[in-house]
Amino acid sequence: MTTYGLVLPHFGRDARRAPLLEAARRAEAAGYDCLWARDHLVYTPHPWEPRSDRFVEQYVALSAAAAVTRRIELGAGVTIPFRPPRHVLTLAESLSALAERRVHIGLGRGDYVSEMELSGVSAERVADRRRETFDLLDAAASRVSGGRPFELWWAGGGRPAVAAAVGRRANWLAGRQTLATFAPLTEELDRLGERAGWRPKVAVWVLADYDAAREVAGGRLPDRALMAAFGRGGGKAGGAPGGDLRGSVLLGGPPEIRADVAALRSLGADHIVFDFRFSGADTWADDVRGFRERILGTPGRPGGGSPGRVRG
């Protein structure tokens, strides 16, 4: 069963205590399965985002969300390797203990050289640091009796990430993918998974500028920003401006949106994370609730699915 997540609004002009906590409550009430938070050492908005440098740190935001919810799972997507591996383990274990539910830790390389430089991690060390962090967290989770306290996701939008996820028996966090880029990658995942005797869970990120009042997506996102928006995510849309962005950005009315969500599911997305960063604090709750009810349909029973339970 495909599960659905949301990016917690912990960045931008509305990243304040009251909207953040209310968003967590509303997401759980609407029936979403997981809340995810981004990671930055120095937050700089993309050119296509509202201009604000306000940012609540990833694990702080998730801990706050855990304090006001009971069922919805929590995901760090992704944690960038500018922290020492032991520090990341402490954060993951602390979040798991406070949340008392499944926690997801995505490990990525990060996009910004400046953040690595500020942390003292050279570009040459980033890949090693991520592997070291994964190995430490994986070993710690495996030692816990009664089930792993957190699930690990290997993040990346290309074939190397697919191979690494299968080889490390991790879930695969594919980032933003168009249908055109996602299809060959899931074919590769199936091929490698069949050879290895198992297949990871797969998650994708979707920019969901859905306006519940108008029942349309994309109206608040300028057309000229679409390729820039996709360019910050995983994969490439053939490398050509004006390429088909279906799958990475939701556009159009309910029929088009439902078709794209169904296409992602059919291509192998086990968990789809919707990013409503263009919904302000005054409309975010209505937008995500309307999207859940009118686009995704009736939520499953609480506890009926989890984005991070790997399947054999």
Residue, then its C-alpha position, 0 to 999 in steps of 0.5 A: m500500500t502506498t503511503y503519503g507524507l508531507v514536508l513540515p513547513h519549518f522554513g520560510r516566512d511562516a516558520r514560527r512556533a504556532p504555525l509549525l505545531e498546528a501544521a503537525r496536528r493538522a497533518e495527522a488529523a488529515g490522515y497523512d502517514c509521515l512528516w518530513a523535515r529538511d536539513h541545512l547548516v545555512y538556509t538560503p531560499h531557492p530563487w523560486e521560493p518566497r524570500s526568507d531566511r527563517f529556518v527551524e533546525q531539522y531535528v528540533a522541528l521534528s521533535a516539536a512535531a512529535a510533542v503534539t502528535r501521536r501516530i504520524e511518523l517522522g522523517a529527516g529527509v535528508t540529513i546532510p553529512f556535515r555532522p559527525p556520525r556519532h552526533v547523528l546517531t544521538l539525534a536519531e536515537s533521541l528523536s526516536a525515544l521522544a516520539e515513541r514511534r517509527v522514525h526515518i533517517g535519510l542520508g544524502r550528500g547535500d547540494y551546497v559546498s558552502e555548508m560543507e566548508l563551514s562544517g570543516v568537511s571537505a568535498e572529498r570527505v562527504a561520501d566517506r562521511r555519509r557511508e560512516t554515518f549509515d554504517l554506525l546508524d545501521a549497526a545501532a538500529s540492528r542491536v535494538s531488541g523488539g524492532r529497529p527504532f529508526e529506518l534508514w534511507w539512502a538518498g540520491g536521484g541516479r543509478p549509483a543511489v539505486a545500487a547503493a540502496v540495494g547493496r546496503r539494504a536501505n530504503w531508497l529516497a529518490g528525491r524529485q523525479t519526473l515520470a520520464t526519469f523515474a521509470p528507468l531507475t525503478e526498472e534498474l531497482d527491480r533488476l538489482g533487487e531481483r538479483a539480490g533477493w529483495r527490493p527496498k521501499v522507494a520514496v519520491w518528493v513532489l512539489a505540490d502547489y495545490d490550492a484547495a479553494r480553487e482545486v487546481a495545482g500550479g497556480r502559485l508557481p510561476d512557469r519560468a520557475l518550473m525548470a529551476a524547481f526541478g533542477r534542485g531535485g533528483g534526476k534530470a528531465g532530459g537536461a532540456p528546459g521545457g521538458d516534461l515535468r510530470g511527476s516532479v511537480l503537480l499541475g492542473g486540476p484533480p484529473e491530471i493530479r490524480a493521474d500523475v499520483a497514480a503513475l508514480r505509484s504504478l512505477g514503484a513509489d511506495h511513499i510519496v512526499f508532498d511539499f506544500r511550500f507555496s501554501g502560506a500559513d493561512t491556507w496550508a492546513d486547508d490545502v493539505r486536508g483538501f488534497r488528502e480528501r479530494i485527490l488521495g481519497t480516504p486515509g487508511r486506518p491508523g497504523g495500517g501502513s508505514p513508509g519505511r517497512v522494507r519488503g522482501 
